[in-house]
Amino acid sequence: MAGQSLRRQWWGMGMMCLAVVMMGMDFFIMNVTLPAISRSLDASTTEIAWIVGAYSLTGAGGMLPAGSLGDRFGRKRLLLIGMVLFGAGSVWAALSGSPGELIAARVVQGVGGSIILPLTLAITSVTFEGPARVKALALSGGAIVVGMPLGPIIGGVLLDHFYWGSVFWINVPFLLVALVGSALLLDESRNPAAPWLDVAGAVLAVGGIVALCYGVLNEADHGWTAPSTYGPVIGGIAVLAAFLAWERRCAHPLVDLALFRNRQFTWATWATVVVSLVLSAVLFLIPIYFESVAGNSPLSAGLRLIPLIVTMLVGGSVAPAVNKAVGTRLTVAIALVVTAAGLVLLSRVGAGTGYLETAIGLAVCGLGIGAGTAPAMDAALAAVGGGEAGAGAALTNTLRQVGSSFAVAGAGTIVSSTYARHLDPHLGGLPGPAAKAARESVSVAGAVADRLGPAGDALRHAAGAAFSDGMSLAMLGCAAVSVAGAVLVQVFMPAEVVEESDAREPAEEPAATH
């Protein structure tokens, strides 16, 4: 019976991972779909930006209340609701006839996603123990990364044969299998003593996070000095400051700020944020390099990310053994150093670099990310305890999401400023409008070069070199952050994981459901 129960738990884990793979695929499939959407729906640049941003902003803002609601009303129950919402949003998106309708559908998808991610981690935390939990967390963390390169690959194939809505229809079979499988295989768990949702805290948290992420994401188009960037950033910080003040005096806060007095939770969470920051920067810049500098198609660019995915899975699979041998603190610190080494290798990639060197850098980076993510997440969730597993997972994921937004904005700023500065000396012979367009981005420069014919080869080469210079600086910056993360973890994080006494809660009995 014990063996059957364990197999059932792992099959249930597989169903949740299927939904997470689909989410990663959905997010990155948009990269190859936006031009087709723009043509079909006559969407403006601003509307296209909101089609992408509506999903990210809703996802970032909804995680904290989702985790707390799952703890109180049932984690499995809320996870299934999240899957239904994501599926409904996908169907609506596929059938949308206008940009506004598609943006609304993406909001529904974002709400579903903000439920699925933290509840998957929370259910994993209360279902598995010890090394099995580290392995399960590695699988859940690796699942979304597996989906990321599948997005451009599957999207490219679908768009070659079907209309743009097919990239949303593809979510439906994934979700149906995950929904039915999760309903049949997962046990319900909740904390009957969990307090009612802190509504005021939830409103402040969602408002502050959405405003902050909106401003940060807006930087890519308008720069840090634009009111549309710094206004929401400053406003978001002010609202989050009010949220922290409220949480300190609230009887049942949405976020237990005392968690940050726990060194295990604080520094394990810090490690997960560093890993997410690095991964987001790599997945933001490397596909652009593959497509706009190396000249690969979206499908080929997705395939070229496979070394990153494979070694992330390898790193996650060896993490439990390393963790058992040397302890969580050293495992995470070593993983961050390995990640930094991979980033240094990627910083050496230039316009004329062969794929082998890039693949090695991606592989080393993926090995470190995979080996560090699960032990750090396990330590953070163990410090929270099973009774608040949903809230703890939501808090950790929210911080990771905010960190990812800053990573994309920061990397974009470094690359954009370096690109423009290094390209300017090569624009002297171009007409004014062509020079201004080429200065916007390496992909636009490539389009300008195509219109110039053979004379555009010099511009294409200069733009590729300028982008590579900026990418190198961004990778070195990420490497520095990763090394700093390793040092701080090694200095401040406890050597061994201490688990809260309530971290293993029994599955809810049917009679207790109300």
C-alpha positions as CSV (number, residue, x, y, z in Angstrom):
1,M,0.0,0.0,0.0
2,A,2.8,2.4,0.8
3,G,4.4,1.7,-2.6
4,Q,1.1,2.4,-4.3
5,S,0.6,5.6,-2.3
6,L,4.1,6.8,-3.3
7,R,3.5,6.0,-7.0
8,R,0.3,7.9,-6.8
9,Q,2.0,10.9,-5.3
10,W,4.6,11.0,-8.1
11,W,1.9,10.6,-10.8
12,G,0.1,13.5,-9.2
13,M,3.4,15.5,-9.2
14,G,3.6,14.7,-12.9
15,M,0.1,16.1,-13.5
16,M,1.0,19.4,-11.8
17,C,4.3,19.6,-13.8
18,L,2.4,19.1,-17.0
19,A,0.4,22.3,-16.2
20,V,3.7,24.1,-15.3
21,V,5.3,23.0,-18.6
22,M,2.3,24.4,-20.5
23,M,2.7,27.7,-18.7
24,G,6.3,28.1,-19.6
25,M,5.5,27.1,-23.2
26,D,2.6,29.7,-23.4
27,F,4.7,32.5,-22.1
28,F,7.5,32.1,-24.7
29,I,5.3,31.0,-27.6
30,M,4.2,34.7,-27.7
31,N,7.7,35.7,-29.0
32,V,6.9,34.1,-32.4
33,T,3.2,34.9,-32.4
34,L,3.1,38.6,-31.9
35,P,3.8,39.6,-35.5
36,A,0.9,37.4,-36.7
37,I,-1.4,38.8,-34.0
38,S,-0.5,42.3,-34.9
39,R,-1.3,41.7,-38.6
40,S,-4.5,39.8,-37.9
41,L,-6.0,42.0,-35.2
42,D,-4.5,45.3,-36.5
43,A,-2.9,45.8,-33.0
44,S,-0.8,48.8,-32.3
45,T,2.6,48.6,-30.6
46,T,1.1,49.7,-27.3
47,E,-1.6,47.0,-27.6
48,I,1.0,44.4,-28.4
49,A,2.9,45.4,-25.3
50,W,-0.2,45.0,-23.2
51,I,-1.0,41.6,-24.7
52,V,2.4,40.5,-23.2
53,G,2.3,42.7,-20.1
54,A,-1.2,41.9,-18.9
55,Y,-0.2,38.3,-18.3
56,S,3.0,39.1,-16.4
57,L,1.5,41.9,-14.3
58,T,-1.6,39.8,-13.3
59,G,0.6,36.8,-12.5
60,A,3.0,38.8,-10.3
61,G,0.2,40.5,-8.4
62,G,-2.0,37.5,-7.7
63,M,0.4,35.1,-6.1
64,L,0.3,36.3,-2.5
65,P,-3.5,36.1,-2.0
66,A,-3.6,32.9,-4.0
67,G,-1.2,31.2,-1.5
68,S,-3.1,32.3,1.5
69,L,-6.5,31.3,0.1
70,G,-5.1,27.8,-0.7
71,D,-3.9,27.4,2.8
72,R,-7.3,28.1,4.2
73,F,-9.7,26.7,1.6
74,G,-7.7,23.8,0.2
75,R,-4.6,23.8,-2.0
76,K,-5.8,21.1,-4.4
77,R,-9.2,22.8,-4.8
78,L,-7.6,26.2,-5.6
79,L,-5.0,24.6,-7.9
80,L,-7.9,23.0,-10.0
81,I,-9.6,26.4,-10.1
82,G,-6.4,27.9,-11.4
83,M,-6.2,25.3,-14.1
84,V,-9.8,26.0,-15.2
85,L,-9.1,29.7,-15.3
86,F,-6.0,29.3,-17.4
87,G,-7.8,27.0,-19.8
88,A,-10.8,29.4,-20.1
89,G,-8.4,32.2,-20.7
90,S,-6.6,30.2,-23.4
91,V,-9.9,29.4,-25.2
92,W,-11.0,33.1,-25.0
93,A,-7.6,34.2,-26.3
94,A,-7.9,31.8,-29.3
95,L,-11.3,33.1,-30.2
96,S,-10.5,36.8,-29.6
97,G,-11.5,39.2,-32.4
98,S,-9.8,42.4,-31.2
99,P,-6.7,43.5,-29.2
100,G,-8.8,44.5,-26.2
101,E,-10.5,41.2,-26.0
102,L,-7.2,39.4,-26.3
103,I,-5.7,41.5,-23.5
104,A,-8.7,40.6,-21.3
105,A,-8.2,37.0,-22.0
106,R,-4.5,37.3,-21.1
107,V,-5.6,38.7,-17.7
108,V,-7.7,35.6,-17.1
109,Q,-4.7,33.5,-18.0
110,G,-2.5,35.5,-15.6
111,V,-4.9,35.0,-12.7
112,G,-4.9,31.2,-13.4
113,G,-1.1,31.2,-13.6
114,S,-0.7,33.1,-10.4
115,I,-2.6,30.3,-8.7
116,I,-1.0,27.3,-10.4
117,L,2.7,28.2,-9.6
118,P,2.6,28.8,-5.9
119,L,0.0,26.0,-5.2
120,T,2.1,23.5,-7.1
121,L,5.0,24.3,-4.8
122,A,2.8,24.3,-1.7
123,I,1.3,20.9,-2.5
124,T,4.8,19.5,-3.3
125,S,6.0,20.8,0.0
126,V,3.3,19.1,2.1
127,T,3.3,15.9,0.0
128,F,6.9,14.9,0.1
129,E,9.6,14.7,2.7
130,G,13.4,14.9,2.9
131,P,15.3,14.0,-0.3
132,A,12.1,13.2,-2.2
133,R,10.9,16.7,-1.6
134,V,14.1,18.2,-3.0
135,K,13.7,16.0,-6.1
136,A,10.1,16.9,-6.5
137,L,10.8,20.6,-6.2
138,A,13.6,20.2,-8.8
139,L,11.0,18.7,-11.1
140,S,8.5,21.5,-10.6
141,G,11.2,24.1,-11.0
142,G,12.6,22.4,-14.2
143,A,9.1,22.0,-15.7
144,I,8.6,25.6,-16.5
145,V,12.1,25.8,-18.0
146,V,11.3,22.8,-20.2
147,G,8.3,24.6,-21.5
148,M,10.2,27.8,-22.4
149,P,12.1,26.6,-25.5
150,L,9.1,24.5,-26.5
151,G,7.2,27.7,-27.0
152,P,9.2,29.0,-30.0
153,I,9.5,25.5,-31.4
154,I,5.8,24.5,-31.2
155,G,4.8,28.1,-32.1
156,G,6.9,28.0,-35.2
157,V,5.4,24.7,-36.3
158,L,1.8,25.8,-35.6
159,L,2.1,29.1,-37.4
160,D,3.4,27.4,-40.5
161,H,0.2,25.4,-40.7
162,F,-2.6,27.1,-38.7
163,Y,-3.8,30.6,-37.7
164,W,-2.4,32.5,-34.7
165,G,-5.1,31.3,-32.3
166,S,-3.7,27.7,-32.5
167,V,-0.9,28.8,-30.1
168,F,-3.6,29.1,-27.4
169,W,-5.6,26.1,-28.4
170,I,-2.5,23.9,-27.8
171,N,-2.9,24.7,-24.1
172,V,-6.2,23.0,-23.8
173,P,-5.2,19.3,-24.1
174,F,-2.3,19.9,-21.7
175,L,-4.7,21.4,-19.2
176,L,-7.4,18.8,-19.6
177,V,-5.0,16.0,-18.8
178,A,-3.4,17.9,-15.9
179,L,-6.8,18.9,-14.5
180,V,-8.3,15.4,-14.6
181,G,-5.1,13.8,-13.4
182,S,-4.7,16.2,-10.5
183,A,-8.3,15.8,-9.5
184,L,-7.9,12.0,-9.3
185,L,-4.4,11.7,-7.9
186,L,-3.7,14.6,-5.5
187,D,-4.8,14.6,-1.9
188,E,-6.5,17.7,-0.5
189,S,-4.5,19.6,2.2
190,R,-5.2,22.8,4.0
191,N,-4.6,24.5,7.3
192,P,-8.0,24.7,9.2
193,A,-6.4,27.3,11.6
194,A,-5.4,29.6,8.7
195,P,-6.8,33.1,9.2
196,W,-9.2,34.8,6.8
197,L,-7.6,36.6,3.9
198,D,-6.1,40.0,4.9
199,V,-8.2,41.9,2.3
200,A,-6.5,45.3,2.9
201,G,-3.1,43.7,2.7
202,A,-4.0,41.8,-0.5
203,V,-5.2,45.1,-2.1
204,L,-2.0,46.9,-1.1
205,A,0.3,44.0,-2.1
206,V,-1.3,43.5,-5.5
207,G,-1.5,47.2,-6.3
208,G,2.1,47.8,-5.3
209,I,3.5,44.8,-7.1
210,V,1.6,45.5,-10.3
211,A,2.6,49.2,-10.3
212,L,6.3,48.3,-9.6
213,C,6.4,45.6,-12.3
214,Y,4.6,47.8,-14.8
215,G,7.1,50.6,-14.4
216,V,10.1,48.3,-14.6
217,L,8.7,46.5,-17.7
218,N,7.9,49.9,-19.2
219,E,11.6,50.8,-19.0
220,A,12.4,48.7,-22.1
221,D,10.4,51.0,-24.4
222,H,10.7,54.4,-22.7
223,G,13.8,54.4,-20.4
224,W,14.2,55.0,-16.7
225,T,13.7,58.8,-17.1
226,A,10.2,58.6,-18.6
227,P,7.3,59.5,-16.3
228,S,5.6,56.3,-17.4
229,T,8.5,54.4,-16.0
230,Y,9.6,56.1,-12.8
231,G,6.0,57.2,-11.8
232,P,4.7,53.6,-11.4
233,V,8.0,52.5,-9.9
234,I,7.9,55.2,-7.2
235,G,4.2,54.7,-6.7
236,G,4.6,51.0,-6.4
237,I,7.4,51.3,-3.8
238,A,5.2,53.8,-1.8
239,V,2.2,51.4,-1.9
240,L,4.5,48.4,-0.8
241,A,5.8,50.5,2.0
242,A,2.2,51.1,3.1
243,F,1.7,47.4,2.8
244,L,4.6,46.6,5.1
245,A,3.4,49.1,7.6
246,W,-0.1,47.6,7.6
247,E,1.3,44.0,7.9
248,R,3.2,45.0,11.1
249,R,0.0,46.0,12.9
250,C,-2.5,43.6,11.3
251,A,-3.7,40.8,13.5
252,H,-3.7,38.2,10.7
253,P,-1.3,39.5,8.1
254,L,-1.1,38.3,4.5
255,V,2.7,38.0,4.9
256,D,4.3,37.0,8.2
257,L,7.2,39.5,8.3
258,A,8.7,37.5,11.1
259,L,9.7,35.0,8.5
260,F,12.5,37.4,7.5
261,R,14.0,37.1,10.9
262,N,14.6,33.4,10.1
263,R,18.0,33.3,8.4
264,Q,17.1,30.0,6.7
265,F,14.1,31.4,5.0
266,T,15.7,34.8,4.2
267,W,18.8,33.5,2.6
268,A,17.3,30.5,0.9
269,T,14.7,32.8,-0.7
270,W,17.5,35.2,-1.6
271,A,19.2,32.3,-3.5
272,T,16.0,31.5,-5.4
273,V,15.7,35.1,-6.4
274,V,19.3,35.2,-7.6
275,V,18.7,32.1,-9.7
276,S,15.5,33.5,-11.2
277,L,17.2,36.8,-12.0
278,V,20.0,35.1,-13.8
279,L,17.7,32.7,-15.7
280,S,15.5,35.5,-16.8
281,A,18.4,37.5,-18.1
282,V,19.8,34.6,-20.0
283,L,16.4,33.6,-21.5
284,F,15.8,37.3,-22.5
285,L,19.1,37.9,-24.2
286,I,20.3,34.6,-25.7
287,P,17.3,34.0,-28.0
288,I,17.7,37.6,-29.3
289,Y,21.4,36.8,-30.0
290,F,20.5,33.5,-31.7
291,E,17.9,35.1,-34.0
292,S,19.2,38.7,-34.6
293,V,23.0,38.2,-34.4
294,A,23.6,34.6,-35.4
295,G,20.7,34.6,-37.9
296,N,18.7,31.6,-36.7
297,S,15.0,31.1,-37.0
298,P,12.8,31.1,-33.9
299,L,12.5,27.3,-34.2
300,S,16.3,26.9,-34.5
301,A,16.8,29.4,-31.6
302,G,14.5,27.3,-29.4
303,L,16.4,24.1,-30.3
304,R,19.7,25.8,-29.4
305,L,18.6,26.3,-25.8
306,I,18.4,22.5,-25.3
307,P,21.8,22.4,-23.5
308,L,20.5,24.8,-20.9
309,I,17.4,22.6,-20.3
310,V,19.2,19.3,-20.2
311,T,21.8,20.4,-17.7
312,M,19.2,22.1,-15.5
313,L,17.4,18.7,-15.3
314,V,20.8,17.0,-14.6
315,G,21.6,19.5,-11.9
316,G,18.2,19.0,-10.3
317,S,18.6,15.3,-10.4
318,V,22.0,15.3,-8.7
319,A,21.1,18.0,-6.2
320,P,19.6,15.6,-3.5
321,A,22.7,13.5,-3.4
322,V,25.0,16.6,-3.2
323,N,22.7,18.1,-0.6
324,K,22.9,15.0,1.5
325,A,26.7,14.8,1.2
326,V,27.7,18.5,2.0
327,G,24.5,20.2,3.3
328,T,22.1,22.7,1.8
329,R,24.2,25.8,2.4
330,L,27.3,24.5,0.6
331,T,25.2,22.9,-2.2
332,V,23.5,26.2,-2.9
333,A,26.7,28.3,-2.7
334,I,28.6,25.9,-5.0
335,A,25.7,25.9,-7.5
336,L,25.7,29.7,-7.6
337,V,29.4,29.8,-8.3
338,V,29.0,27.2,-11.1
339,T,26.2,29.4,-12.5
340,A,28.6,32.4,-12.4
341,A,31.2,30.4,-14.3
342,G,28.6,29.7,-17.0
343,L,27.7,33.3,-17.2
344,V,31.4,34.3,-17.6
345,L,31.6,31.8,-20.5
346,L,28.5,33.4,-22.1
347,S,30.1,36.8,-21.7
348,R,32.7,35.7,-24.2
349,V,30.2,35.0,-26.9
350,G,30.4,37.5,-29.7
351,A,29.1,38.1,-33.2
352,G,31.5,35.6,-34.7
353,T,31.4,33.0,-32.0
354,G,30.5,29.4,-33.0
355,Y,27.6,27.6,-31.4
356,L,29.8,25.2,-29.4
357,E,31.2,27.9,-27.1
358,T,27.7,29.2,-26.5
359,A,26.3,25.7,-25.9
360,I,29.1,25.1,-23.3
361,G,28.3,28.3,-21.5
362,L,24.5,27.5,-21.5
363,A,25.3,24.0,-20.2
364,V,27.4,25.1,-17.3
365,C,24.9,27.8,-16.4
366,G,22.0,25.3,-16.5
367,L,23.9,22.9,-14.3
368,G,24.3,25.5,-11.6
369,I,20.8,26.8,-11.8
370,G,19.3,23.3,-11.7
371,A,21.5,22.2,-8.8
372,G,20.8,25.3,-6.7
373,T,17.1,25.9,-7.2
374,A,15.5,22.9,-5.5
375,P,17.7,22.8,-2.3
376,A,17.1,26.6,-1.8
377,M,13.4,26.3,-2.4
378,D,13.2,23.3,-0.1
379,A,15.0,25.2,2.7
380,A,12.7,28.2,2.3
381,L,9.5,26.2,2.4
382,A,10.8,24.0,5.3
383,A,11.3,27.2,7.3
384,V,7.7,28.2,6.7
385,G,6.0,25.0,7.8
386,G,3.2,23.0,6.1
387,G,0.4,25.0,7.7
388,E,1.5,28.1,5.7
389,A,3.0,26.3,2.7
390,G,0.8,28.2,0.3
391,A,1.6,31.6,1.7
392,G,5.3,30.8,1.9
393,A,5.5,29.5,-1.7
394,A,3.5,32.5,-2.9
395,L,5.8,34.9,-1.1
396,T,8.9,33.2,-2.5
397,N,7.5,33.1,-6.0
398,T,6.4,36.7,-5.9
399,L,9.9,37.9,-4.9
400,R,11.3,35.7,-7.8
401,Q,8.8,37.3,-10.2
402,V,9.7,40.8,-9.2
403,G,13.4,39.9,-9.4
404,S,12.9,38.5,-12.9
405,S,11.2,41.8,-14.0
406,F,14.2,43.8,-12.7
407,A,16.6,41.3,-14.4
408,V,14.9,41.9,-17.8
409,A,14.8,45.6,-17.3
410,G,18.4,45.8,-16.0
411,A,19.8,43.6,-18.8
412,G,17.8,45.6,-21.3
413,T,19.2,48.9,-20.1
414,I,22.8,47.6,-20.1
415,V,22.4,46.2,-23.6
416,S,20.5,49.1,-25.1
417,S,22.9,51.8,-23.8
418,T,26.0,49.8,-24.9
419,Y,24.5,48.9,-28.2
420,A,23.7,52.5,-29.1
421,R,27.1,53.8,-27.9
422,H,29.0,51.1,-29.9
423,L,26.9,51.4,-33.0
424,D,26.9,55.2,-33.4
425,P,30.4,55.4,-35.0
426,H,29.2,53.0,-37.8
427,L,26.0,55.0,-38.7
428,G,27.7,58.0,-40.3
429,G,27.1,57.0,-43.9
430,L,23.4,56.1,-43.5
431,P,20.4,58.4,-44.2
432,G,19.0,60.0,-41.0
433,P,15.8,57.9,-40.8
434,A,17.7,54.6,-41.5
435,A,20.4,55.5,-38.8
436,K,17.7,56.4,-36.3
437,A,15.8,53.1,-36.9
438,A,19.0,51.0,-36.7
439,R,19.8,52.5,-33.4
440,E,16.6,51.2,-31.8
441,S,17.6,47.5,-31.7
442,V,19.7,44.9,-33.3
443,S,16.6,43.3,-35.0
444,V,15.6,46.6,-36.5
445,A,19.1,47.2,-37.7
446,G,19.0,43.8,-39.4
447,A,15.8,44.9,-41.2
448,V,17.4,48.1,-42.3
449,A,20.4,46.2,-43.5
450,D,18.2,43.9,-45.6
451,R,16.7,47.0,-47.4
452,L,20.2,48.2,-48.1
453,G,21.2,45.1,-50.0
454,P,25.0,44.2,-50.1
455,A,25.7,47.6,-48.6
456,G,23.9,46.6,-45.5
457,D,26.5,43.8,-44.6
458,A,28.7,46.3,-42.7
459,L,25.7,47.6,-40.7
460,R,24.6,44.1,-39.9
461,H,28.0,43.1,-38.6
462,A,28.4,46.3,-36.6
463,A,25.0,45.9,-35.0
464,G,25.7,42.3,-34.1
465,A,29.0,43.3,-32.5
466,A,27.4,46.1,-30.6
467,F,24.7,43.9,-29.2
468,S,27.2,41.2,-28.3
469,D,29.2,43.8,-26.4
470,G,26.2,44.8,-24.4
471,M,25.2,41.2,-23.8
472,S,28.7,40.5,-22.5
473,L,28.4,43.3,-19.9
474,A,25.0,42.1,-18.8
475,M,26.3,38.5,-18.4
476,L,29.2,39.7,-16.3
477,G,26.8,41.7,-14.2
478,C,24.7,38.6,-13.6
479,A,27.8,36.7,-12.8
480,A,28.8,39.3,-10.1
481,V,25.3,39.0,-8.6
482,S,25.6,35.2,-8.6
483,V,28.9,35.3,-6.8
484,A,27.6,37.8,-4.3
485,G,24.7,35.5,-3.7
486,A,27.0,32.5,-3.1
487,V,29.1,34.5,-0.6
488,L,26.0,35.8,1.3
489,V,24.5,32.3,1.4
490,Q,27.7,30.8,2.7
491,V,28.1,33.5,5.4
492,F,24.6,33.9,6.6
493,M,22.5,30.8,5.8
494,P,22.5,28.0,8.5
495,A,24.5,25.0,7.6
496,E,21.6,22.6,7.9
497,V,17.9,22.9,7.1
498,V,15.7,23.1,10.1
499,E,12.1,22.1,9.5
500,E,9.2,23.7,11.3
501,S,7.3,21.3,13.5
502,D,4.1,21.7,11.5
503,A,5.7,21.3,8.2
504,R,4.2,17.8,7.6
505,E,0.4,18.1,7.9
506,P,-1.9,15.2,7.2
507,A,-4.2,15.2,4.2
508,E,-7.5,16.6,5.1
509,E,-10.2,14.2,6.1
510,P,-13.5,14.5,4.1
511,A,-15.3,15.4,7.3
512,A,-13.1,18.4,7.8
513,T,-14.0,20.0,4.5
514,H,-16.2,22.9,5.0
